[in-house]
């Protein structure tokens, strides 16, 4: 098995790895806007079209205003990473059935970014019939391996944080940090040096207790339960504001939803061979304990906030056999998987 095996089995991944992202205020990042290819096309904000036939339009919001609208939000799973065509995403399949589905999903987005995608486009949202969230795993991943800083963590946080802190440092503080770290490497961090006043320099150099107190000052932390509870309360508010149904679908994972087909096993072996270190994190993330924790907590907050809860893992178990090839890796599915999810949504 060589490193190109993934592309031999799933050639569409080359396009998804090529799209990249663009930084945006508040939402932090989204897919590259106005991206064009045979299988994947985005509008002027980076949202995915439901068909290549629509790329003559500037935005996914260019649609008949009198028609009822469904909103789909999520991360790369809902965005359709792995689909062979725009038409073969979840929103693409829903649109084929006559539903006007706006795909506001963003690869690597967490629940809070999904909400910001809605808030950022409030003026375009009319005649909303339903809002569908397919989510959970990105939030679980970040909370499993990182502290959650107020108001939330997001992918690429360290890249953003380091760049902002470095750029905000004065020339004098950069020199001070460089010289100090020659003798005490990794003690003085960018996130704190910007708060160091010049009258504190001497005390910082001479007092270990001062340095310890200074470095302990950090952003407020919140728990996974707090952030999830907040998100579900906002789901309820959106449902009340638009007078529409709100659905939360717990995103499926291979370990949680089916036995591996021969193709899924080959792709798993491929990851284990070339990305063994990353797979160790995934194995911890996709444990049964993590699944039960996420499912029970999502179900609890759904019930408390009048949000319709559905577990796609259980629904996959009911509708799939071992030989069905659905997953392209631990969390992304092929066209067949997207079609199944769209049929589950239509049948609700």
Order of alpha helices (4+ residues) and beta strands (2+ residues): alpha-alpha-beta-beta-beta-alpha-alpha-beta-alpha-beta-alpha-beta-alpha-alpha-alpha-alpha-alpha-beta-alpha-beta-alpha-alpha-alpha-alpha-beta-alpha-alpha
